[in-house]
Structure formats: structure tokens, C-alpha cells
């Protein structure tokens, strides 16, 4: 019920709503609940509403941590 | 980059499973078992879909919590909705509610008997239905946790701005933190840590869980719904447990801010106020729900039509209440997969796509039959 997916804003309409894209499909999204919704920003969409913006720096930091975990496991293997 | 696939990378998953296995051995050396409650139904589904329960050490158990808003809706709520349909109202609802059992009937049977029940993907559709049927009353079945409450209460916002008066909400909103309090206060339930919901937390903020860490010494980790988010969350929880620490860690910082979403909180506060709520299987939890403020009584179906929601009656053998509280695994319910199946559900945990029983039926039943489950 609380599923929400990241979608990229590709258009801001005259009425303030956004058009957001996920894997090629476009959806009209209510942007009234988020600050900083601009073109190119990812928003988390639930039941037609953006409930938050996605912080790309934080996402990249988490992915970098995941990459480190894989890297250090590979080094452990070599060291054995 | 779509910020989905990167969080499903199997190479990273393998490493997390290995790290968690090491933690499991360290815990076993201390003779410890860890019960982690995943609060949210979307976590329950993801855990089932990706087989995460089977990837964890034997002494690390994931217990499903009360985080499916459909499952915790009392039968009396369905009874009230059916009564409103009987008075000629159009019922607009999320699809999950269609087969939830009331005391005597459900919305599917209500529709077969001539009731006008319409499924909406976005709550905004309720306002559109009201506009295209100015001579009818439209009642939206307003259920949900914090995530869903905001879009649903926006119906009132939209209706006020558009001058639409023939739409109203039958509210049964639920709040996550009061339920988490109630579960920790119940000594029969063993919870060592909370895997906190992703998008409820986007609204309320990770700070909302501070009391559970501080007062109950229960580690709380906010995690996203992708498989790597969940494994990372379990790893983070076990790290705290091994050091006997209890704090709130926000591991879904790409979406969740410490204080949550102030605009969403403001919209909730504008239209809604705290109310006692009935949870199926748990009973009344004080101030665990939200109702419309008196100023918006014209949009409150209970007040508008004088049809109060009363506590309903559930199937005598149904153990959904114990499943919701994490006291009983679905497979231990005598009705599970025998009398109660997704095709003929007896209890709401089997109805909802995110219900614990539906998740077990879909993803783990075959394993257990083949002796592959734990």
C-alpha cells in the first residue's frame, strides 16, 4: 500500500503539476507536497502525488558504500 | 539511472548475505536469537518476493507487523461502507478493499447486489467522479497510513478549491508510531528491533522512532523497499544488537529526512486531528488514528450521513489479529491455505496483496510444503 517509485520530472505544466517519467512511461504527478521539484529531479510518487524528492547525492553515497563492500570482499579473496 | 535497478544488484546481495551470516554466527556464539519486526506490508511483500527470509541465518527471524492498512481495518468499517452504498452513495476505493470481509458481506457482494463501487488508482479520481455525477454522493474509503493519508486528504483540498460538495471521506486512517508503542507494551510479543517503513518515514521523519530506541532499547533502522535496502537494514540492525546498542539509523537517506516532509505534515494538520482508532486484531489504540477536523464535517461521511462506524464481527476461527501482532506465523493458523486462500479469503491478511498471509501463500507456502522453508 505504501509502495512509491522514483520518477524523473520531465515537464512542469502551467497548472503546477509535473509530468514524470519511469522507464519510458509518463505520469501526471501532483507536486504540491514537495519543495525543490524541478526539471531533472527525481521524485518519489505515491497514488499520483510526489511525497518527497530523491537526494541523488545520498543515493550515490549508499551505492558507493555497496561498491566498497563488493570491492573489499574481492580483495579478501585475492589475499587468501 | 532509475534508482531502482542499482538497489537490486545480486553481486552486492551476495556480500550482504555473507556479512549477515557472520553476524548470525557471532550472535549464536552468544546464544542469542534476534526477532526483527518489519513493520510495513511493502517490506513484507519485498521480503517474500526476493526470498530474503530464506537468506538469513536460522537465529535471525523477520516477523511481519501491522503495516498493511487494509489488514488492520475493522469489519465494522466495511459494514458502514456497505450501508452507505445501500443508501445510494457511489463508493470510491483503492482496489485492495474490494474483497475485505465485513461482518456479513464484502464490497464485491455489495456490487453484485447493485451497489455502485468504483476502484480508483489515485484519490483525485473521487473528485472527478463527484463532478461528473453532481446528483449523487461519492464516498471515498479513506484508509491508509501516513504515506497514503496525504494523497487521500487532498480530496478535501481539491473539493474545496473546485467547489465540489458531493464528495466525502469515510475515514479509518491509522498512524504507525502508536501501533509500535502498543506492540512493545505487549509483553507476549518478542520484538528485538524494528525495520522501519520506507515511505511512512518519508512523511513523519526518522526522528519519530527515537522513543523506541531511548525508552525500550529497541534498535530502529529505516530502510527502503528494494532488496539491497532490506539486507543493508538487517545488517545495520544486527550490528547494533551485537554491540547492545539501540539507536535510530536512517539507511534510506536518499528519501527520508530526519524531520520528514513538512509540507505533507502541514496538510495533514490542516484537515485532520488525532482520534482513537480500532485496529483489527488489536482493538482500540488511543490517538492512533486521524479524523477530519469539525470545520470539515461536510466532508466527513460519518457525520454527513449519520452512519457511525461500529466495531464489527470477524470469522470465529480467523487468527489475523495474532498474525498482525507478530504472535502467529500465517502457516500456524488452522485456516491458512485450507479454508482461507487468496481466492476465498476469510481474513484481511489473505485479502490484501500486502497482507502477511497472502505473502506467505504466494512466496513461502511451496517451500514449506517441500520442506525447504525454515
HADDOCK unambig.tbl for C-alpha pairs under 7 A between the chains (distance, minus, plus):
assign (segid A and resid 1 and name CA) (segid B and resid 42 and name CA) 6.60 0.50 0.50
assign (segid A and resid 1 and name CA) (segid B and resid 68 and name CA) 6.86 0.50 0.50
assign (segid A and resid 1 and name CA) (segid B and resid 354 and name CA) 6.95 0.50 0.50
assign (segid A and resid 2 and name CA) (segid B and resid 42 and name CA) 6.29 0.50 0.50
assign (segid A and resid 2 and name CA) (segid B and resid 147 and name CA) 6.12 0.50 0.50
assign (segid A and resid 2 and name CA) (segid B and resid 148 and name CA) 6.75 0.50 0.50
assign (segid A and resid 2 and name CA) (segid B and resid 199 and name CA) 6.26 0.50 0.50
assign (segid A and resid 3 and name CA) (segid B and resid 42 and name CA) 6.20 0.50 0.50
assign (segid A and resid 6 and name CA) (segid B and resid 3 and name CA) 6.87 0.50 0.50
assign (segid A and resid 33 and name CA) (segid B and resid 263 and name CA) 5.26 0.50 0.50
assign (segid A and resid 33 and name CA) (segid B and resid 264 and name CA) 5.52 0.50 0.50
assign (segid A and resid 34 and name CA) (segid B and resid 263 and name CA) 6.64 0.50 0.50
assign (segid A and resid 47 and name CA) (segid B and resid 121 and name CA) 6.50 0.50 0.50
assign (segid A and resid 47 and name CA) (segid B and resid 122 and name CA) 4.83 0.50 0.50
assign (segid A and resid 47 and name CA) (segid B and resid 151 and name CA) 6.67 0.50 0.50
assign (segid A and resid 48 and name CA) (segid B and resid 122 and name CA) 5.66 0.50 0.50
assign (segid A and resid 49 and name CA) (segid B and resid 151 and name CA) 6.30 0.50 0.50
assign (segid A and resid 52 and name CA) (segid B and resid 202 and name CA) 6.72 0.50 0.50
assign (segid A and resid 52 and name CA) (segid B and resid 255 and name CA) 6.50 0.50 0.50
assign (segid A and resid 52 and name CA) (segid B and resid 261 and name CA) 6.93 0.50 0.50
assign (segid A and resid 53 and name CA) (segid B and resid 255 and name CA) 6.52 0.50 0.50
assign (segid A and resid 54 and name CA) (segid B and resid 254 and name CA) 5.52 0.50 0.50
assign (segid A and resid 54 and name CA) (segid B and resid 255 and name CA) 5.13 0.50 0.50
assign (segid A and resid 55 and name CA) (segid B and resid 254 and name CA) 4.72 0.50 0.50
assign (segid A and resid 55 and name CA) (segid B and resid 255 and name CA) 6.33 0.50 0.50
assign (segid A and resid 56 and name CA) (segid B and resid 254 and name CA) 6.63 0.50 0.50
assign (segid A and resid 58 and name CA) (segid B and resid 253 and name CA) 6.09 0.50 0.50
assign (segid A and resid 58 and name CA) (segid B and resid 254 and name CA) 4.77 0.50 0.50
assign (segid A and resid 59 and name CA) (segid B and resid 254 and name CA) 4.93 0.50 0.50
assign (segid A and resid 66 and name CA) (segid B and resid 12 and name CA) 6.34 0.50 0.50
assign (segid A and resid 69 and name CA) (segid B and resid 15 and name CA) 6.99 0.50 0.50
assign (segid A and resid 70 and name CA) (segid B and resid 12 and name CA) 6.01 0.50 0.50
assign (segid A and resid 70 and name CA) (segid B and resid 15 and name CA) 6.36 0.50 0.50
